[in-house]
Amino acid sequence: MIEGFSLDSTSVKVHPDGTGAVKMNGPQAIGKSRGGWNTKIHLVVADTQTAITFALSPGNAHDAPHGRLLLEELGPMPEGLPMLIKRAYEGNETRHLVFDLGMIPVVPSKSNPLDPWKFDRELYKKRNQVERIFRRLKGFRRIFSRFQKLDVVFLAFLYFALIVESLRLGELH
């Protein structure tokens, strides 16, 4: 039984072998930030074992627009379920989209809002479920450090890692 969803992102360093080529043969979600070349993985999960959907973005791109695209792709969800969102996705557009999809956003407001909203702090602590999945994904060398130039190849490794983790966790339960 699904009790809610979590949306978060993590940055993945791009190995020097994964950079430097002219963009050809497909998209490359690689961007230069203060820490060097990075890719962000945006992930929606239902619990510590179930990834619902994910997407890539360049490391120098803001989280909110990519998170909204991911939620729009997800479409309407069961009415009244909470969506635990990292503060980087916070904003009126994201909150309204979550409401439009039939879910309840659980996200702290920024530190300087004129009209801060209330949120369930205890429920927000469950956002670590997505962090646990990221931790297990980064145990795979090809995820922890991106070696591939093309998104399609990196996405294939992500799918593979998620399937392996799902099978591994299935054996434990």
N, C-alpha and C positions, 0 to 999 in steps of 0.2 A: 504494500500500500504506500503510495507516494504521499508524503506529508508536506512537501514543499520543494522549491528549486533554489539553486545558488548560481550566481553569475560572477565570474572572476577572470583575471588574466594573469599571465606570467610572462616574463621576458626570457628569451633563449638567445645566448650568444651565437653569432655566426662565425664559424671557423674561417680563417683566411682562404681556404679552398672553396668556400661557398660564396665568395664575393669577387668582385673585379671584372666579371664578364659583362659584355653588352647584353641588355635585356632582349633575349630572343627565345623562341620556342615556348613561351608561356609566361604567366605572371610570377613575380618574385616579391613576396612581402618581406623585404629587407630594407631597413632604414637605419641611418646613422644617428645615434643619440650621444649623450655625453660619455657613455661607457663603451662606445664603439658601435660596430654593426650588430643589430639585434632584430629579432622577430618576436612578435607577441602572439601568444596562443590565448584566445578567448574561449571559455568553456562554460557550458550550462550543465549542471549535474542535478540528479534527484537525491542521491545519497553518496556515501563513500565508495560505492561500487558501480554506480550507474551514471555514465556520461550520456547526456541526451544529444547534444550537438556542440560543435566547435568550429572556429574559424581562425584565420591568420590575419595579421596586420603588420605593417612595418613598425619597427621599434621606436620610431620617432613620431608616430601617430597617437592622437589622444584616444583613450579607451571608449569614451561615451558614444561617439558615432558608430563605432564598430560593434559595440554591445547592443545598440538599438537595432542595427541591421540583423544581428544574430537573433534577437527576440522577435523581430518581424518575420524572419524565416521560420521560427518556431511556431508562430501562429497562436490562435486561442487555446488556452489551457483550461483544465477543470476550475470552475468558479470558486473563488475564495481561498485558493492556496497561496501561501506566502512565497515571494521571490526575494531571496536574500542577496543584496547587491553591494558590491564594494563601493566605497565612497567615490572612487574615480569615475564611476558611472552615474553618480548622483547628479540630478538636475531635473527641472520641471518636465522637459521633453521625455526623459526616460521614465520618470514616475507616471506621467500621463499614459505613456505607451503600456506600461505594466498594468495600470488600471483598465485600459482598453482591452487588454488580452484576458481580463477576468481574474487577475491575480492581485495580491496585496503587496506593495513594495515595502521591504523592511531594510531601511538604509538610514544611517545617521545623516543629519543635515550638515552642511559645511559649518565651520566655526564662526562665520560672520553673517548669517542670514538675518533678514529683518523679521521674518516670521518663521522660526524653526518649528518643525513638526515633531510629533512624538513617534517613537518606534519601540518595539519590543526588544530590550537589550538581551534578555535571556535567549530569545529565539535567534537573535543576530549572532550569538556565539556559535551556532551550528554552521556558520559560514565556513568553518574550518574543514568541512567535508570536501569542498572543492580544493582546498590547500593540500589535503591528504592525497587526492588523486594526482595533483601536480607533482607532489613529492615522489610518488611511485613512478610517474612518467619520466621524471628526470633521472631515474635509475637506469634508463636506457641511454647508452652513449650517443646514439643518433638523435635523441631528443634533447638531451642535456646540452649538446653542442651541435648546432646545425651545420652539416657538411654539404648539403644539397643547395644548388642555386635555384632550382625550380620548385614552386609551391606544391605541384602535383606529387613530386617525389617525397617531399617532407611530409605531406599529408598522408601518404601511403604508410610511412613509418609511424605516424601518430595513430592511424587506424590499427596497424599491427600491434603497437604497444597497448592500446586500449583493449583489444581482443585478448592478448596474452594475459593482461592483468585481470580481466573479467573471468577467464578460465582458471587462473591461479586462485583467485578469491573464491570461486565456486567450489574448488576442491577443499578449501579450508572450512566451508560452512556445511 
